[in-house]
Amino acid sequence: MARSFEKQVEKNRQKILMQQKKQGVQPGKLGVKGEGDTFKGRNIILPVVLILFGGMYGSLGFIGKNTEINSFLYWITIGLYIMLGVVVFIRKPYLRVGQKALYTSKFNRDRMLSAESIQKIVLSQGMVSIVPKGNGQKWNFSRSRNRFDTAAMGERLKEFGKTNNVTVENH
């Protein structure tokens, strides 16, 4: 079974490499370190909520004085909530603008959107939205939620729209 699993992994890796070649992406260049202009933000809301939730859960153990909570799993749960909050804080969200594609991370996976598959780019005060063609989910980059520099991002996306014939709307 292990040998067949290794064959399946290799087959999937080859398939992804072929897809990246067809899209004009150099293999292994999907993340933050690829070519293009990268705009990084900072996720603040979710880490604070996770750390507060861990602290609230930890304080519940001290409120009930009649019951003694000395469970190993109880303290592991509190520690894991706090650790998850720190990890989410350290991992920065980003938008990388390449020559013919946009890259970001969504749900802990690197995503790519080629210029042909972008319907329009909407720029507004403190917010940048990228609307894909079809049923894809909009990519929203906000100054208030993720601390992106939306003014510089908007200027770079205007250039991207001109070179790749993508509609850019200002609101």
RAUR-V611469 format. One record per backbone hydrogen bond with DSSP energy under -1.0 kcal/mol. NH is the residue of the N-H (numbers start at 1). CO is the residue of the C=O. E is the energy in kcal/mol with one decimal. If there is no record, write none. Layout:
# RAUR-V611469
NH_CO_E ; NH_CO_E
This chain:
# RAUR-V611469
5_1_-2.0 ; 6_2_-2.2 ; 7_3_-2.0 ; 8_4_-2.1 ; 9_5_-2.3 ; 10_6_-2.3 ; 11_7_-2.3 ; 12_8_-2.4 ; 13_9_-2.2 ; 14_10_-2.3 ; 15_11_-1.9 ; 16_12_-2.2 ; 17_13_-2.2 ; 18_14_-2.1 ; 19_15_-2.0 ; 20_16_-2.4 ; 21_17_-2.0 ; 22_18_-2.2 ; 23_19_-1.8 ; 25_20_-2.8 ; 29_26_-1.8 ; 34_31_-1.1 ; 37_97_-1.9 ; 39_95_-2.9 ; 41_93_-2.9 ; 42_146_-3.6 ; 48_44_-1.9 ; 49_45_-2.3 ; 50_46_-2.6 ; 51_47_-2.5 ; 52_48_-2.6 ; 53_49_-2.4 ; 54_50_-2.3 ; 55_51_-2.3 ; 56_52_-2.9 ; 57_53_-2.5 ; 58_54_-2.0 ; 59_55_-2.2 ; 60_56_-1.4 ; 63_59_-1.3 ; 64_60_-1.3 ; 65_63_-1.4 ; 75_71_-1.5 ; 76_72_-2.0 ; 77_73_-2.4 ; 78_74_-1.8 ; 79_75_-2.3 ; 80_76_-2.5 ; 81_77_-2.1 ; 82_78_-2.0 ; 83_79_-2.6 ; 84_80_-2.6 ; 85_81_-2.0 ; 86_82_-2.0 ; 87_83_-2.5 ; 88_84_-2.4 ; 89_85_-1.7 ; 90_86_-2.3 ; 91_87_-2.1 ; 95_39_-2.0 ; 96_103_-2.8 ; 97_37_-3.0 ; 98_101_-2.7 ; 102_113_-2.6 ; 103_96_-2.4 ; 104_111_-2.0 ; 106_109_-2.7 ; 109_106_-1.1 ; 111_104_-4.0 ; 113_102_-2.6 ; 115_100_-2.4 ; 118_115_-1.1 ; 119_131_-2.3 ; 120_131_-1.6 ; 121_167_-2.7 ; 122_129_-3.2 ; 123_169_-3.4 ; 124_127_-2.7 ; 127_124_-1.8 ; 128_141_-2.4 ; 129_122_-2.9 ; 130_139_-2.5 ; 131_120_-2.7 ; 133_117_-2.3 ; 139_130_-2.4 ; 141_128_-2.8 ; 143_126_-2.7 ; 146_142_-1.4 ; 148_142_-1.3 ; 150_148_-1.5 ; 153_149_-2.1 ; 154_150_-2.2 ; 155_151_-1.9 ; 156_152_-2.0 ; 157_153_-2.2 ; 158_154_-1.8 ; 159_155_-1.7 ; 160_156_-2.2 ; 161_157_-2.4 ; 162_158_-2.1 ; 163_159_-2.4 ; 164_160_-1.7 ; 166_161_-2.2 ; 169_121_-3.2 ; 171_123_-3.0
